[in-house]
Amino acid sequence: MRSYLPSFLFFLLLFPVPRIFSQSGAGPEATRIAFLADVHLQDLYGTFTDTGYRGIINPETGKYTLLRTMGAQLHSTRIFNENYFAFLTALQDIAARGIRLVALPGDYSDDGQPIHVNGLRHILDHYSGQYGMQFFITTGNHDPVGPFRQEAGKSDFLGAGGKNQLITSIAKDTVRNTTTALPPVFSRDIAKSGYADIMKTLEHFGFYPSPDNLYWATPFSTYTPDSYTIEKAREAGRLQNRMYDVLPGYPVPDASYVVEPVPGLWLLALDGDVHIPEDPTVSPEDAGNYSGAGTGYKNVLSHKQHLIGWVKEITTLARKYHKTLIAFSHFPMIDFNDDASPLLEKLFGGKKWQLGRVPPEAVAETFAKAGLRVHVGGHMHINDTGIRNYDTGDWLVNIQSPSPAAYMPGYKILTIHDEDIEVETVSLSDVTEFRALFPLYETEYEYLQNREQPLWDKSILRSKTYKDFTLWHLRELVRLRFLKDWPEELREAILARKGTDFIAMISNPQHKKELRKSGLRYRDFRKWDGRDLLYDFYKLRNADELAFADIPEKRIAQYNYLAEHYRKLPYNSPLHSRLQLVFECLHHFLHGAPAAHFRIDMVSGTLKALP
């Protein structure tokens, strides 16, 4: 029995699954699908197959634990460790709701290492067997990192005495100049797997056909629903039959598939990964010669056009056979910044704020004209909704599912009704065991303190809920990393000001009268400062309207007032101009498309917010 199974039993004892019930008014015939994006599972209690190293012992639980340092995860856009418990909580919650269809839009592992992919398989097998859940997976840029296996390692595991521990698959005689204070640990289970190994390990979760499926096909299969047989699907599913040339002479896999798990529903799992050879003179077998896939659908338009033609075929077939088609993939198809990306580019330049991951407008238009209507994505660890409508009558809604590994932690539920789809966002605030690793972080902090090395804010260890923990993670991420993205003069000007200073910059003779008319008071602006403004800026961008619960209501009204009035300011100085951009971006974040609970009208393509 694997060592993490006691955690499962602990969860089941605390959260026994009640009788199946309907959620959000869904009737007994309504089909519901849960979407869990960017799980980034690191198997805390996994076992290496080729070394006796098991991690470090947690003094509170007595368990050997494989975890990354707190310092590492506070510099990353994702949490590495506590998301393990958040993932189990999400699955338990999904089971309690009686939902049996679950899609994972990529980045379900931490760089596709066998130890973590195997851990994911065991967890999904457990929930499949215990609750009859069906899981459907597609690829992310972290799984696989490249089309073929690569040697790799991480130097920021937490080791004995709070020190950094290197765990690597790279041969012992090639490891040089390690900066960790502990001897390296060597294991093939920490390498970055390619398509073949990941798809084989997770073969029961959509990558290959199952007799339980009513239909299953790939971009390269030639049958239709009328001529479908499981034997034909199995032949089409062979990896060698799912290759395409990303460049002439460079064949790589395409893991895309469409599946009918229950009558009337087609789930379209798109493999948006595009790994392009960086040197076209190098052998196709050189695993290190391929680029990462983080850019997303921009490279699909240029290097994976067969996928677009296939999507058009599938949407045509779905209409012909009266199927509800929902697509999901790792990468967004529409601007995920509430259409503020052009403003953010003016503010930060095109190489910061992950603006390189914003899909070009041609992506949404291309897939909308191919017939796609609803797409669920991940990749950005944010909660958002984007919509595009075209004169041709085509439209597309892109639903960004939040990640359990970042603020706001959660997942999406889609409920299919006759002529609309209901979208609900479930927040993961209370997560059992999320504090279990805190004693180990205490050791890390003490080690850094004794060596007078840079420290993270220990206040994060006072978090009472998992949502509080992710808020602290975001706060430290802003302090340690994101603030560097801001132009220095603008950053220092914002940090030096209080709310009253921002209101003073737009002062005019009618100022106090306008404030009173808006139900605001000048003295209330003293309750926050520029650091709060920057922190709220990221909260709203990450969580959309879900962040309203974590920002005082009066402050939101004050932000709206400032955005409205900064927009009207004449050009007085470069600082005024930049502050106009800041508050205009904030306005977009505050007034984007509904992203918490809403309906998609499948006839008109309109959205309606729900309570």
DAJO-V648389 format. One record per helix or strand of 2 or more residues. SS is the DSSP state (alpha for helix, beta for strand). FROM is the first residue (numbers start at 1). LEN is the number of residues. If there is no record, write none. Layout:
ss:SS from:FROM len:LEN
ss:SS from:FROM len:LEN
This chain:
ss:alpha from:5 len:10
ss:beta from:31 len:5
ss:beta from:56 len:2
ss:beta from:64 len:2
ss:alpha from:70 len:4
ss:alpha from:83 len:14
ss:beta from:101 len:4
ss:alpha from:114 len:18
ss:beta from:134 len:4
ss:beta from:153 len:6
ss:alpha from:160 len:3
ss:beta from:164 len:5
ss:alpha from:172 len:3
ss:beta from:185 len:2
ss:alpha from:188 len:3
ss:alpha from:195 len:7
ss:alpha from:203 len:5
ss:beta from:215 len:3
ss:alpha from:225 len:3
ss:alpha from:230 len:8
ss:alpha from:239 len:3
ss:beta from:243 len:5
ss:beta from:250 len:4
ss:beta from:257 len:4
ss:beta from:265 len:5
ss:alpha from:287 len:3
ss:alpha from:297 len:7
ss:alpha from:306 len:15
ss:beta from:324 len:5
ss:alpha from:341 len:8
ss:alpha from:355 len:3
ss:alpha from:361 len:9
ss:beta from:374 len:4
ss:beta from:384 len:6
ss:beta from:395 len:6
ss:beta from:410 len:7
ss:beta from:420 len:8
ss:alpha from:438 len:13
ss:alpha from:458 len:5
ss:alpha from:466 len:15
ss:alpha from:482 len:4
ss:alpha from:488 len:8
ss:alpha from:499 len:6
ss:alpha from:511 len:7
ss:alpha from:522 len:6
ss:alpha from:530 len:21
ss:alpha from:553 len:15
ss:alpha from:574 len:17
ss:beta from:597 len:5
ss:beta from:607 len:3
